[in-house]
Amino acid sequence: MTPICSAKLTLFLISFFSLLLYHVSAASTARRQTSAISTIYQFPNQLENIAVRPNGNLLISYITAPELYEINPSANVGRPSIAHTFPNGHSVFGIQEISPDVFAVATGIIDQLTLQAEREYTVWRVDMTADGATTEIAKVPDAEFLNGLTVIPSSEAATTVLVADSFAGCVWAVDIATGAVTKSIDDESMKVRGGAIPISVNGVLARGGTLYYTNMGQRNFLSIPLNDDGTAAGNATVIASDIGGDDFEIDAVGTAYITTYTDNTLFRVSAAGELMTSILDFQLNGLTAAHFGRTADDERTLYVVTNEGRVVAVQVDLVDV
Ligand SMILES: *[C@@H]1O[C@H](CO)[C@@H](O)[C@H](O)[C@H]1NC(C)=O
């Protein structure tokens, strides 16, 4: 064999094997993706938000029934139980822990088709240490569409609930002790002007004096510095764009996992926003919220809920992009 022939053969073999390798890795990617996501439960209808109890059980809010559900995600086919039933006609929206195993929950009576508020947007305190005993913290009479909910200064000892209003494009602050309600942030970055999707600020999450939020209509993921009373301490910053984000979770190193209702994927965005990847492409429809597990076994498992009623466990470190 002449050296030239041998070089050609080598080239041929390299491209042949890289083709083979390509197929092998595509196949193993598909396999890994499949094992990286599993369905915990299929509800008949639209799920909205999720929180996790200290014991690892999931608390799931529901748009089409006034119910808050609890599921043990480790009991593979665990049936959900009803943690609390709110007054008739209420849809259940944002939910977040305000002290150990006690949760703030936003509900309201809405037109299920237009999402227009009808009446009675309310923020409740649901005490899971007392079998879901529930008291009203406050009504938010001027709310137009309460959606995501977060708390400050921390989930261990919150004093104030911050709730996104997706039609008014603002954040309401609710004082947990007094029930006083104020419009605390009314920033241009939380509005939506025209566009196909009239839903503006949607998911909110306060971490270390900063409020992170999605603006679904403007397709931005942003942050704004917070004062202790939940008002803005500076200007908004766009962390990442072209994400029609709903609710989201942020891990210990600041990586955000953002669900998208219309993009049918989960976006992973690094703390500074310089790395943005779409994971779970087209494997789930209508993702609405996500929360990491809280036990040693599932602290890197992201539980995702969808508007098709699915509760899915995603092993985020096993998902390829
Ligand atoms: C906020 O933005 C305004 C207008 O662009 C600017 O004048 C102001 O200095 C900014 N404030 C901060 C804290 O960066």
Ligand as a Chemical Component Dictionary entry (heavy atoms), coordinates in Angstrom:
data_LIG
# 
_chem_comp.id                   LIG 
_chem_comp.type                 NON-POLYMER 
_chem_comp.pdbx_formal_charge   0 
_chem_comp.three_letter_code    LIG 
# 
loop_
_chem_comp_atom.comp_id 
_chem_comp_atom.atom_id 
_chem_comp_atom.alt_atom_id 
_chem_comp_atom.type_symbol 
_chem_comp_atom.charge 
_chem_comp_atom.model_Cartn_x 
_chem_comp_atom.model_Cartn_y 
_chem_comp_atom.model_Cartn_z 
_chem_comp_atom.pdbx_ordinal 
LIG C1 C1 C 0 -31.078 53.128 37.058 1  
LIG O1 O1 O 0 -31.348 53.529 35.729 2  
LIG C2 C2 C 0 -31.456 54.943 35.606 3  
LIG C3 C3 C 0 -31.927 55.236 34.202 4  
LIG O2 O2 O 0 -31.205 54.508 33.252 5  
LIG C4 C4 C 0 -30.107 55.564 35.936 6  
LIG O3 O3 O 0 -30.195 56.952 35.828 7  
LIG C5 C5 C 0 -29.717 55.171 37.362 8  
LIG O4 O4 O 0 -28.428 55.632 37.653 9  
LIG C6 C6 C 0 -29.756 53.662 37.529 10 
LIG N1 N1 N 0 -29.580 53.328 38.925 11 
LIG C7 C7 C 0 -28.696 52.434 39.348 12 
LIG C8 C8 C 0 -28.667 52.177 40.811 13 
LIG O5 O5 O 0 -27.933 51.850 38.593 14 
# 
loop_
_chem_comp_bond.comp_id 
_chem_comp_bond.atom_id_1 
_chem_comp_bond.atom_id_2 
_chem_comp_bond.value_order 
_chem_comp_bond.pdbx_ordinal 
LIG C1 O1 SING 1  
LIG C1 C6 SING 2  
LIG O1 C2 SING 3  
LIG C2 C3 SING 4  
LIG C2 C4 SING 5  
LIG C3 O2 SING 6  
LIG C4 O3 SING 7  
LIG C4 C5 SING 8  
LIG C5 O4 SING 9  
LIG C5 C6 SING 10 
LIG C6 N1 SING 11 
LIG N1 C7 SING 12 
LIG C7 C8 SING 13 
LIG C7 O5 DOUB 14 
# 
